Amino acid sequence: MAFEPVRVACIGMGWWSDVLADAIKRSGKLEIVSCHTRTKDKREAFARKYGCKAAASYEEILEDRSIEGIINTTPNNVHLETTAAAAAAGKHVFLDKTIATTVAVARDITEACRTAKVVLAMGYQRRKESHFRWIKKQIDDGVFGKLVNAESNISRDRLGKFDVSSWRYTEAGMPGGLLLQIGIHDVDVLEYLRGPVTAVSGRVAQLVLPGENPDIASLILEHENGALSTLNACYASASEYYLMNIYGKEATAYYDLHGGLRWLKRGSTKSEPVKCEKNDTIVEELEEFAAAAHGEGEPEMNGEKGTTSLAVLLAGIKSAREGRRVEVAEMTRG
């Protein structure tokens, strides 16, 4: 039986909405039938680009019974309002990270979808990258032995490339700035590879960029198994860069944006390259959402996992502000 594309509407027109819409076009397993954002020119431009209807209101989308799912890239502060409304209308939701800015709101979003029995999938595409999948398999197969340490870096040059009035760069819209915006990807990958984080120690600085938020951050993550990880995030570097090194008692993996993946086994003196074909991670997460919307499996990142990821970052932000180690449980109580 042929897979009928899941009919979706996109809400919140920004640069990432186009990234997801382009991936939907590459997939063919979802179909954009409508869109909405408050600015008329933006929604009409999006509708022309992707061949869909520009809805005059979100209510119009919610009342359209032919629409099965919502691709939600609205600002963090309206995630609850927009997602709960979709759930109440019986529509599945693909919600781009971050799920919310507080654990309480994240739980409300998750509960709204659970109560309505609709799918809530979170956009965390980096964990799906082929090199991280390869590392995960080796870990699961016992090749790495006991995991002892890890280090990550996610850096981008944002000088002169953002509007300080945008919600993405304000304290209210994105507490902790780059930690919630990009650092959350590396926290997710580290938890995916290394296991849950139980406590965080953090420091932040504002060295180059204007606005309310830090542009440099460093975290020490304590994992449940006793291992430590470090995470460095930067919006003030000369260029984009990613690094992820995973250290085990029996093997170590080294990944960076420019050099790809290498690994070194105990007893070896030289690392060996690992060939990993580049995969379309955004298409993969959207197709996973589409399958779940049709009752076939569940999304890898759901509301509960999105809430846990948020709690780790909030612990890091609190640690930086108060100058102390913060347990993740402190952020999730109540």
Residue pairs with C-beta under 8 A, 6 or more apart in sequence:
3 29
3 290
3 294
4 294
5 28
5 29
5 30
5 31
5 290
6 29
6 30
6 31
6 68
6 69
6 92
6 289
6 290
6 293
6 294
7 30
7 31
7 33
7 66
7 67
7 68
7 69
8 24
8 30
8 31
8 32
8 33
8 67
8 68
8 69
8 70
8 71
8 94
9 32
9 33
9 34
9 35
9 36
9 52
9 55
9 61
9 64
9 67
9 69
9 70
9 71
10 17
10 20
10 21
10 32
10 34
10 35
10 36
10 46
10 50
10 52
10 70
10 71
10 73
11 35
11 36
11 37
11 58
11 61
11 70
11 71
11 72
11 73
11 74
11 82
12 37
12 72
12 73
12 74
12 75
12 82
13 35
13 37
13 39
13 42
13 43
13 45
13 46
13 73
14 73
16 73
16 96
17 46
17 71
17 73
18 46
18 49
19 282
20 71
20 73
20 94
20 96
20 123
20 282
20 286
21 32
21 46
21 49
21 50
21 71
23 280
23 282
23 283
23 286
24 30
24 31
24 32
24 71
24 286
25 32
25 50
26 280
26 283
27 283
27 286
27 287
27 290
29 286
29 287
29 290
29 291
30 69
30 286
30 287
30 289
30 290
32 50
32 51
32 52
32 71
33 52
33 53
33 66
33 67
34 52
34 53
34 54
34 55
34 60
34 61
34 64
34 67
35 43
35 46
35 47
35 50
35 52
35 53
35 54
35 55
36 43
36 54
36 55
36 56
36 57
36 58
36 60
36 61
37 43
37 46
40 54
43 54
43 55
44 54
46 52
46 54
47 53
47 54
55 61
58 82
58 85
61 67
61 70
62 85
62 86
62 88
62 89
62 91
63 89
67 91
68 91
68 92
68 293
69 91
69 92
69 93
69 94
69 119
69 289
69 290
69 293
70 82
70 83
70 86
70 91
70 92
70 93
70 94
71 94
72 79
72 82
72 83
72 86
72 93
72 94
72 95
72 96
73 96
74 82
75 167
75 168
75 173
76 98
76 100
76 101
76 167
76 173
76 174
77 101
77 167
77 172
77 173
79 95
79 99
79 100
79 105
79 109
80 100
80 105
80 108
80 109
80 112
83 93
83 95
83 109
83 112
83 113
83 120
84 108
84 109
84 112
86 92
86 93
86 118
87 93
87 112
87 113
87 115
87 116
87 118
87 120
88 112
88 116
90 116
90 118
91 118
92 118
92 119
92 120
92 121
92 289
92 292
92 293
93 113
93 118
93 119
93 120
93 121
94 121
94 123
94 285
94 286
94 289
95 109
95 120
95 121
95 122
95 123
95 306
96 122
96 123
97 122
97 123
97 124
97 184
97 185
97 306
97 309
98 174
98 180
98 181
98 184
98 306
98 309
98 310
98 313
99 106
99 109
99 110
99 122
99 303
99 306
99 307
99 309
99 310
100 106
100 109
100 307
100 310
101 172
101 173
101 174
101 175
101 180
101 310
102 314
103 307
103 310
103 311
103 314
103 331
103 332
104 334
106 303
106 306
106 307
106 310
107 307
109 120
109 303
110 120
110 302
110 303
110 304
110 306
110 307
113 119
113 120
113 303
114 120
114 303
119 289
119 292
119 293
119 298
119 299
120 299
120 302
120 303
121 285
121 288
121 289
121 292
121 299
121 301
121 302
122 299
122 301
122 302
122 303
122 305
122 306
123 282
123 285
123 301
124 185
124 188
124 285
124 300
124 301
124 306
124 309
125 281
125 282
125 284
125 285
126 132
126 185
126 186
126 188
126 189
126 281
127 188
127 189
127 192
127 300
127 301
128 279
128 281
128 284
128 285
128 300
129 279
129 281
130 276
130 277
130 278
130 279
131 255
131 260
131 261
131 274
131 276
132 189
132 192
132 193
132 244
132 255
134 261
134 274
134 276
135 193
135 246
135 253
135 255
135 261
136 192
136 193
138 144
138 251
138 253
138 263
139 147
139 193
139 246
139 248
143 248
143 250
143 251
143 265
144 246
144 248
144 249
144 250
144 251
144 252
144 253
145 248
145 249
145 250
145 251
145 266
146 248
146 249
146 250
147 193
147 194
147 195
147 223
147 225
147 227
147 246
147 247
147 248
147 249
148 227
148 228
148 247
148 248
148 249
149 227
149 228
149 229
149 247
150 190
150 193
150 194
150 227
150 228
150 229
150 230
150 244
150 245
150 246
150 247
151 229
151 230
151 231
151 232
151 243
151 244
151 245
152 186
152 189
152 190
152 229
152 230
152 231
152 232
152 242
152 243
152 244
152 245
153 186
153 231
153 232
153 233
153 234
153 241
153 242
153 243
153 244
154 182
154 183
154 185
154 186
154 231
154 232
154 233
154 234
154 241
154 242
155 232
155 233
155 234
155 235
155 237
155 239
155 240
155 241
155 242
156 182
156 234
156 235
156 237
156 240
157 235
157 236
157 237
157 238
157 239
157 240
158 209
158 215
158 235
158 236
159 208
159 209
159 236
162 168
162 169
162 209
163 169
164 170
164 210
164 211
166 173
167 173
167 174
168 174
168 181
169 177
169 211
169 212
169 213
170 211
170 212
170 213
171 177
171 212
171 213
174 180
174 181
174 213
175 314
175 317
176 183
176 204
176 213
176 214
176 217
176 313
176 314
176 316
176 317
176 320
177 204
177 211
177 212
177 213
177 214
177 215
177 217
177 235
178 213
178 214
178 215
178 217
178 233
178 234
178 235
179 202
179 204
179 214
179 217
179 219
179 233
179 313
179 316
179 317
180 310
180 313
180 317
182 233
182 235
183 217
183 219
183 231
183 233
183 313
183 316
184 309
184 310
184 313
186 231
186 233
186 244
187 197
187 219
187 221
187 231
187 309
187 312
187 313
188 301
188 309
189 244
190 197
190 221
190 229
190 231
191 197
191 308
191 309
191 312
193 246
194 223
194 225
194 227
194 229
194 246
195 223
195 224
195 225
195 227
196 223
196 224
196 308
197 221
197 222
197 223
197 224
197 229
197 312
197 328
198 222
198 223
198 224
198 327
198 328
198 329
199 221
199 222
199 315
199 325
199 326
199 327
199 328
200 219
200 220
200 221
200 222
200 312
200 315
200 316
200 319
200 325
200 326
200 328
201 219
201 220
201 316
201 319
201 324
201 325
201 326
202 217
202 218
202 219
202 220
202 315
202 316
202 317
202 319
202 320
202 326
203 217
203 218
203 320
204 214
204 216
204 217
204 218
204 317
204 320
205 214
205 215
205 216
205 217
206 213
206 214
206 215
206 216
207 215
207 216
207 236
208 215
208 235
208 236
209 215
209 235
209 236
214 320
215 234
215 235
215 236
216 233
216 234
216 235
216 236
217 231
217 232
217 233
217 234
217 316
217 320
218 230
218 231
218 232
218 233
219 230
219 231
219 232
219 316
219 319
220 228
220 229
220 230
221 228
221 229
221 230
221 231
221 312
222 228
223 229
240 257
241 256
241 257
241 258
242 255
242 256
242 257
243 255
243 256
243 257
244 253
244 255
244 256
245 252
245 253
245 254
245 255
246 252
246 253
249 266
250 265
250 266
251 263
251 264
251 265
251 266
252 263
252 264
252 271
253 261
253 262
253 263
253 274
254 261
254 262
254 263
254 264
254 271
255 261
255 262
260 273
260 274
260 276
261 273
261 274
261 276
262 271
262 272
262 273
262 274
263 271
263 272
263 274
264 270
264 271
264 272
285 299
285 300
285 301
288 297
288 299
288 300
289 299
291 297
292 298
292 299
307 332
308 328
308 332
311 328
311 331
311 332
312 328
314 331
315 326
315 327
315 328
315 330
315 331
316 326
318 326
318 330
318 331
319 325
319 326
